[in-house]
Amino acid sequence: MERIRVHLEKSCKDSYDILIGEDVMGRAELVTKIKNHADRYVIVTDSDVNPLFGEVVKEKLKETALPVDIIEIPAGEASKSLNTVLEVAKQLVELRVSRKSLLIALGGGVVGDVTGFIASIYMRSIPYVQIPTTLLAQVDSSVGGKTGVDLPEGKNLLGTFYQPKAVYVDLSFLKTLSDKDFANGLAEIIKYGIIGSHDLFELLELEKDGIKKRSPSLMKSLIARSCKIKADIVEMDEKELGLRRILNFGHTLGHALEASSGYSLFHGEAVSIGMVGAAKISHKLNYLDGDSCTRIIDLIKEYELPVKIPAGMETSRIVAFMETDKKVVAGRLHFVLVKEIGVPFVTPDIPSDVVVETIEELRG
Ligand SMILES: NC(=O)c1ccc[n+]([C@@H]2O[C@H](COP(=O)([O-])OP(=O)(O)OC[C@H]3O[C@@H](n4cnc5c(N)ncnc54)[C@H](O)[C@@H]3O)[C@@H](O)[C@H]2O)c1
């Protein structure tokens, strides 16, 4: 027998910057930095974002004196599909996009996830950058390199870990964002406060009026703190083998609620109720004190996010969705709980009667 070893010990050069500011798109740095990556650019965006910002970004990129094209996909979660991947890939081939070209994901989490996925598989991978335009994408989906599309059987079932070359967060994009999408992002920021930073949690408590008015200085601070928490976690556990799972705080129950509502509950709403559930379970199992549990619930209410499960959702159905979740390991449902605000942990040891009792308590 012959043995030939394929040596693949790698030194990884995937580090990247997240730039956050009020006029990132107007800065020369965008062009000088981005120029290093490619011989041409293709902006992938959606049908809502393109009319708002497509040309603005295209004009800016033209300062590189390199070709810039735009590919538009329909706005909405339905575009996170293999059909979109095939459609976009065909257009990339028609445009003669090569491995030296750079894809630019301009949009919310849908555009970011699909574009990152295409970048990771087109010609066995080409570089991409993220220009997130929703609050959720700015604090969450654009950072960390999780890419993917949905299958009819479930969300995010096909995907890769593939890091962008840079993330450009321009606060001015938030001006046109709907209240619903703003609240979606705020729910994730509240999550970062609960799992990662008591200071961030306090800032959310103290500055709620300014935050609700989308004050640029406050938003910059919230986004930077959130991205730092996510970046620190991703640095330690890029492929979600352990620690990164704490980012799922509120999502175990949240995803089940989203699914059992037939996706009529939006993600931020479902996660908010899920965070209340996780806080209550943390308290019931004597990890979290009552005052902290109340503070968490009050903060979610302050931002007009829901804390109760809407009528018409059966507990058994919610539990069944939880059991088919990706967070089930070796048949045991893993829950993220907190010992105090800013101190999370993951545990498989949640008695099912506590979960059921908590769901019942969460009814409106
Ligand atoms: N990769 C990750 O780590 C990660 C993390 C969290 C969520 N996600 C994914 O993100 C997706 C949700 O992302 P989302 O909430 O950004 O939704 P989205 O991308 O569908 O955007 C929501 C809507 O806002 C519009 N929009 C975007 N920017 C706008 C702006 N500045 N002004 C006005 N309208 C704007 C979009 O066109 C869309 O209609 C889900 O598919 C979810 O699975 C991924």
The ligand as a Tripos MOL2 file, in Angstrom:
@<TRIPOS>MOLECULE
LIG
   44    48     1     0     0
SMALL
NO_CHARGES

@<TRIPOS>ATOM
      1 N1        -25.8330   35.1290    7.6540 N.am      1 LIG1
      2 C1        -26.1950   35.3620    8.8960 C.2       1 LIG1
      3 O1        -25.3870   35.2450    9.8290 O.2       1 LIG1
      4 C2        -27.5920   35.7990    9.1680 C.ar      1 LIG1
      5 C3        -27.9340   36.3070   10.4350 C.ar      1 LIG1
      6 C4        -29.2300   36.7580   10.6350 C.ar      1 LIG1
      7 C5        -30.1670   36.7110    9.6130 C.ar      1 LIG1
      8 N2        -29.7990   36.2090    8.4020 N.ar      1 LIG1
      9 C6        -30.7510   36.1540    7.2980 C.3       1 LIG1
     10 O2        -31.0950   37.4950    6.9490 O.3       1 LIG1
     11 C7        -32.3510   37.4690    6.2730 C.3       1 LIG1
     12 C8        -33.1870   38.6290    6.7810 C.3       1 LIG1
     13 O3        -32.4910   39.8250    6.5050 O.3       1 LIG1
     14 P1        -33.2450   41.2270    6.5430 P.3       1 LIG1
     15 O4        -34.0570   41.3110    7.7630 O.co2     1 LIG1
     16 O5        -32.2140   42.2520    6.2720 O.co2     1 LIG1
     17 O6        -34.3090   41.0760    5.3580 O.3       1 LIG1
     18 P2        -34.2720   41.4800    3.8000 P.3       1 LIG1
     19 O7        -32.9430   41.3190    3.2260 O.co2     1 LIG1
     20 O8        -35.3960   40.7330    3.1870 O.co2     1 LIG1
     21 O9        -34.6440   43.0170    3.8350 O.3       1 LIG1
     22 C9        -35.9190   43.4200    4.2920 C.3       1 LIG1
     23 C10       -36.5770   44.3740    3.2960 C.3       1 LIG1
     24 O10       -35.9710   45.6610    3.4280 O.3       1 LIG1
     25 C11       -35.6160   46.1420    2.1460 C.3       1 LIG1
     26 N3        -34.4890   47.0530    2.3540 N.ar      1 LIG1
     27 C12       -33.2040   46.7340    2.5610 C.ar      1 LIG1
     28 N4        -32.4990   47.8230    2.8690 N.ar      1 LIG1
     29 C13       -33.3500   48.8720    2.8410 C.ar      1 LIG1
     30 C14       -33.2140   50.2520    3.0720 C.ar      1 LIG1
     31 N5        -32.0590   50.7910    3.4680 N.pl3     1 LIG1
     32 N6        -34.3090   51.0370    2.9360 N.ar      1 LIG1
     33 C15       -35.5130   50.4950    2.6030 C.ar      1 LIG1
     34 N7        -35.7040   49.1830    2.3770 N.ar      1 LIG1
     35 C16       -34.6300   48.3850    2.5030 C.ar      1 LIG1
     36 C17       -35.3100   44.9080    1.3640 C.3       1 LIG1
     37 O11       -35.3670   45.1460   -0.0100 O.3       1 LIG1
     38 C18       -36.4180   43.9750    1.8500 C.3       1 LIG1
     39 O12       -37.6100   44.2430    1.1700 O.3       1 LIG1
     40 C19       -32.9820   36.1150    6.5630 C.3       1 LIG1
     41 O13       -32.9470   35.3410    5.3960 O.3       1 LIG1
     42 C20       -32.0730   35.5130    7.6200 C.3       1 LIG1
     43 O14       -32.0060   34.1080    7.5420 O.3       1 LIG1
     44 C21       -28.5400   35.7550    8.1690 C.ar      1 LIG1
@<TRIPOS>BOND
     1     1     2 1
     2     2     3 2
     3     2     4 1
     4     4     5 ar
     5     4    44 ar
     6     5     6 ar
     7     6     7 ar
     8     7     8 ar
     9     8     9 1
    10     8    44 ar
    11     9    10 1
    12     9    42 1
    13    10    11 1
    14    11    12 1
    15    11    40 1
    16    12    13 1
    17    13    14 1
    18    14    15 2
    19    14    16 1
    20    14    17 1
    21    17    18 1
    22    18    19 2
    23    18    20 1
    24    18    21 1
    25    21    22 1
    26    22    23 1
    27    23    24 1
    28    23    38 1
    29    24    25 1
    30    25    26 1
    31    25    36 1
    32    26    27 ar
    33    26    35 ar
    34    27    28 ar
    35    28    29 ar
    36    29    30 ar
    37    29    35 ar
    38    30    31 1
    39    30    32 ar
    40    32    33 ar
    41    33    34 ar
    42    34    35 ar
    43    36    37 1
    44    36    38 1
    45    38    39 1
    46    40    41 1
    47    40    42 1
    48    42    43 1
@<TRIPOS>SUBSTRUCTURE
     1 LIG1         1 GROUP 0 **** ****
